[in-house]
Amino acid sequence: MKPIHLWLSTTAFLIFAGSADAGLFDPAGNPGRTGQPTIYRSASVQTVFRAQSGGVPLPQGASPQSGSGPLSGGSVAPAQTGIVGQNSLGTPTLPDASTWNAFSPPIGGDPFAGAQQFPPAPYAPYTPYGSPNGGGPYGQPVPFTMYGANGPQPYRMGWRNSLQISLMPGSSVTGNATGHFEQFDVDYDLAYTAPFMPGWMLTWTNEFRLRLWDGPTALPGFPGLPGHAYRLGWDFELETPKSGPFSISYGITPSINSDFENSLSSNAYQLDFRGMFVFQIDQYWSMVLGAGYWDRVRDRVIPYAGLTYRDDYWEWQLMFPKTTISVFLGNEALWSKWLYLTAEYHVEAYEVNTAPGPPRDEVELEDYRILMGLRMDGGMYSWFMEGGWVFDRDVTYGLGSQFSPSTGFIGRMGWQY
């Protein structure tokens, strides 16, 4: 079975299974939910998708706690004391620090916050134009915010760092090479997010990639690989949070990709584009339609398309080129725990020195990946660990040579702060 056929079959099955589990075939259904920050920003639909949701409802089987706040649709959970949305002094209460909120760690005190004010004006809800401490550039600043008290935060303002390390152990190869091929990756991103103009958010990301290759041995007369390559990229992304039934995302990514062993030629420079529309279908489902252009050895036009779904505990992003299915496991200490399965189509290319072939050539690495992982989200920082399989692998040179590593293991871990 071709990888694309396997992909489509798996996606169709997951859509059906997710629809049944979500209550689309059950008149009772499940209440919707809001989003939570994530370490990922693939296809940029992550943040747009998370900006679609409304209020956080109380999950099925959970009883409201004393001092519970507003629920979805503007309703208020009755407190166990009989007081609805305020205490005996008439002061509005904060949301209770229960563990059912799937979108933030449990609420805890901040030793640097100082005296709290009541009514709780400082605990203002998030807006797309909020500053890092919750305030807005066009209104009064908010001195302090609490996770779980501020609603969904699809964007984190200001600077953030992301580091990811990957290992693909040695795999046998076929084609114009012999022996084994092993790869070690380091990915680092430094991103800045801020309002760009009314209704738009801008995220500027500085990207660094290191690739360390071990093997294989090229057959006589065919090019080999150097031991290392680098990528320096700059991603500029413009997005609209929810402003009606749909949202828009555009991105452009210029980059330099080379082993830097000689002067650069046009093969070292790449320019990628992408654009997406996110349509809100109903409380649970959104549809994503878009496309991207990848500048590689073989230039590609890639569909960025699929469906996204969320309920109280599940988040399904059934898309190409990357699908992710996540389930909320609960809160532990200051962490929200998520278990997820992800499938991805991946292509990268570099200008490299080859021997004994021509002195400079462009090489492309293409594969499919399926991984399962655990993500721990602490709001301002998060980390993940995942492992799986990389398959249907091809390493192709611009001048025609090729070899194919066999299916092998891939392990990754990462941090964002």
N, C-alpha and C positions, 0 to 999 in steps of 0.2 A: 504494500500500500504506500503511495506517495505521501510525503510529510504533509502536503497541503490538504490531501484527502483525510488523513488522520486528524488534522487540525479542525477541519470543518465538521467531521463526524463528532468529535469530542465536544465542540462548541454547541452543536445542535442538541446533544444529549444533556449538557449542563444547563442549557436554557430551559429545556423541558423539566429537568429535575428541580432547578431553582424555582420555576414558576409554580410547580406543585407544592414545594416546601414553603413558598412564600404565601400561599393562600389564594393564588389566582384561580385555582380550581376548588377553593373552599369559600363559601359565601361569608364565613366568619372573618377570614383573613387575619392579618396581623397589622398592628399599628406601625407607621413609618418611624424613621429615626434620623438623627443628624449625623454628620461626619466627624472624623477625628484626624489630627495631623498624622503624617506618614513620612517615612524616610524616603519614599519613592516619589519621582516626578516624571516617570516615563510617559511619553506621548503628551505630556502636559495636561491630559484630561483629568489627572488626579485632582488638581486644585479646582478646576472648573466643576467637576462632578461634585466635589464636596461643598461647593457653594450653592447647590440646588435645594438643599433640604430646608424644612421649616423647623417647628418646635420639636422637642424631644418628648415622646409619649412614655407612659409607664408601661413596661413590658407585661405580657400576660403572666399571671401568677404572682406578681409582685404587689405587695400592699403599700399604700402611701405611708411615709414616715412623718413624724411630727415636724412641722415646719416646711412641708414640701411646697415647691414653687409652682409656677404656671406650667400647664401641660399643653400638648399640641392642640391647636385650634383656639387657644385663648382660655381654655377651661383651667380651673385651679383644683389641685388635689386636696381633698379634705384632710386636715391633720388629725392624728389620733386623739388629740385633746378636744376635738370638736371645733377648733378655731380654723377658719379657712383663709390662708394666705396672710395672716397677721397674728401677732401675739396679743396677750391680754391688755397691753398698753396701746394697742392700735397701730403698732409699728410693723410694717411689712417684714416678713421673715425671709431669710436666705434659703436657697434650696438645701435640702437635707444631704448630709454627706453619706449617702448610701452607696452600695456597690453596683446598682443596676445600670448606672449611666455607662453606656458602652463607648463613649467618645472622649473620655478624659480620665486621668487618674483620680483617686478619691481626693476630696477637698481637704487640705490641711492648712494649718496656720503658717504664716510667714514671719519669722522673727525680726525681719527688717521692715515690716509694713507699718509699724507704729500703731497708734490708737485707731480703732475702727470707728466709722461714723454710722449713725443710724438716723433716719432711714438709709438703707445701703446704697446711696447715690454713687459711691466709687465703683460699685460692681455693675458697671454699665455693660449692655450686650455688645458683642463685636460688630463692627461695621467694616466694609471694605476699605474705608478711608481712616481706620483707626491707626494710632501710632503704636509702637511696640509696647507701651505701658497701658494701652487701652484707650487713650484719648484720641481726639480727632484734630487735624490741622485747622479745621474751620469752626471749632467749638472749644468748650472748656476742656482742659486736659483731665484725664482720669488718673489719679495717683497710683492705683494698684488694682490688679485683677486677680481672680482665682480661677483655676481650671475647674470646669464643671459648673461654674456660676455664670458664665458669659456666653453660652450658646456655641454654635459651630464657629470654628476659626479656620477657614480654608486657606488663609494666607498668614504667614508669619513675617511681619515687617522687619526691615533691617537686614543685617548680615547673618548668614548661617554657613556652617562647614559640614561637609559630608565626605567620609572616607570609606572606601570599599576595597577589600582584598579578595582575590579569587585564585584558585589553583585547579588546573586540569593536569593530573598526573600523566606519565608517559603512556601513549597508545601506539600500537603498531600502525604502519602506513602502507598504502598501496599507490601505484602510479609511478611518477618519475622520481621516486626516492625510496630508500630502505631504512630500516631501523625503527626508532620510536620518536614521537614528537610530544614534548611537554611544554606547558605554558603557565606562567605566573603573571598575574595582573595586579596593578595598583591604580585605583581611580580616585582622584581627589577633586572636589568641586567647592568653590567659594562663591556663594550666590548672594545677591542683594535684591530685595523686593520693596517696592514703594508705589504709591499712586502715581500714575503718569499724566492723566487728565481725567475730568469727570467721567465716571463709568468705565475706566480702564485701569488695569494693574500691569506694571512692568517688572519683570524678573530678569536680571542680568547675571549670568553665571560664567565664571572663569573655570575652565576645565583643563585638567592635567591627567594624562594617561601614560603609564609605563607598561611595556610588554617585554617580558624576558622569555626567550625561546631556547629550548634545548633539543637539538636534532631537527629534522632527520638528516641522513646522508644522501645527498643528491646523486643520481645515477650519472655516469660519464656523459658530458655534453649538455647537462641540464643545470639550471640555476639552483642555488641553495638559499637558506635563510641566514641573516645575521643573528647575533645573539640577543639583540635588543632593538626596540623602536619606541618612539614617543609621539604623543599627540598633545598639541596646545590648541584649545578651542575657546570660543566665546559665543555663548548662546543668548540671544535676545528674544524674549517671549512677551507678547502682549495678549492679555485676556480680559474678558468682561465677566465679572460675577453675575449672578442671576439678575436679569433686568427684563423679566417677562418670561415667555415660554421657551426661550433659547438663549444660549451663550456662545461666544466666539473665542477662538484661540488661534493666534498666529505665531510662528517662530522662524528664525533664521539663525544658522550656525556656521560661521566661517571657521576654518581650522587649518593647522599646519601638521602634517603627518609624515614623519621621516625618522630614519636612524641617525641623521645629522652627521653622517660620515663624509659627505661631500656637499658641495653647494646645491641649493634647492632648485628644482625645475618645476614646471607647471603641475607635474604629477603629485607633488607634495601638498598642493593647496586644494582644499575641498570646500564646497559651499552647499549646505543642505537647507531645505525649506520644508515647512509643514503648515497646514491650515485645517481647522476643525470647527464644526458646528455641533453643539450639544442641545438636543431637543428634549424637553421634559414631557414624557408621555403621560404619566400619572404619578401617584404618591410614591410608587416604588421604582418605576422604570424610566430610564432615559435612553435616547438613541444618539449615537455619535456617527457623524458622516464627515469624512475629510480625506486628505491625501498628503503624502510627503514625497520629496525628491531626495534621493541619496546619491551623492557624488562618490562613486567608487571605481574599481577597475571596470566593472560593468555597471553603468548608471541605471538606477531603478526608480520607478514611480511606485510608491508603496501605499496601499489603502490604509488609512487610519479610520477604521469603521467597526461598529459593533453595538452591543447593548450593555447597559449597566443597570444593576439592581441592588437595592438595599432594604433590609428590614431591621428588626431590633438587634439581631446578632450576626447577620450575614451581609457581606458586601461582595457582589459579583461584577467583575469588569470583563465581559466576554468580548474581547476586541482582538484585532490584528493590527500591529505585529506583536502585541503582548497581552496575554490574558492572565488575570489574577483573581483568585477566589479566596476570601478571607472570612474567618469565623472568630467572633469574640469569645475569649475564654474566661473573662472576669478580671477584676482588679486585685493586685497583690502589692501591699505596701504602697509605694508611689508609682507603680507601673500598671499600665493596661496591657494585657496579654492577648496576642492575636496569633492564630495558627493559619497558614495560608499555603496555597498551591499556585505556582506560576508557570506559564509556558511562554516562550519568547523566540522570535526569529531575529538573528543577530548577524550583522555584516560590518566589518571594519577593514580599512585599507591603509597601506603605508608605502612611501617611496623608500627603497632600500638598495644597498649594494648587494650584488649577486656574484657568485663565483661558481663555475668558471664562465658564466654567461656575460652579457654586456655589463658595463660598470654600474649602470643605474637602471632599475626597473620598478614597477609598482606591483605590490602583492596584496591580495584580498583574501580574508579569512571569513568564511561563511558557515553558519551552523544553526541548529535548532536546540533549544534547551528546555528541560522540564525539571523544576526544583520544588521541594517542600521546605518550609521554614517556619521559624518562630520569631515574632517581633515583639519587643517590649518598648512601650511608648511612655515616656515620662513628661510629655508636653514640650519642654524646652530642649530635651535631648532624648534620643532613642537609639536602639541598636537591634540588630537582627543576625541570625545564623541560619543558613540554608544549605541543602545539599541535594544533588540529583544527577541527571544524565545529560550529556551533550552528544548529539547524534547528527547523522547526515552532514558530515563535515567535509568541506572542500577548501583547499588552499590553491588559489589560481593566480598566475603571473600575467602581467599585461602582454608579454610577448609569447604567450601560449602554453607554457609549462604548467603542470598541475600535479598535486598529490592529495590523497584523502586519508586523514587519520581515522581510525576506527572509533566506534562508540565508546565513550569513557565516562568516568566520574568527574563531577565538578562540585567544588565546595566554595562557599562565599560567606563572608561576614562583613558587617559594616556598622558605622556609627554616624549619627548626625547630631550636631549641637550648635 
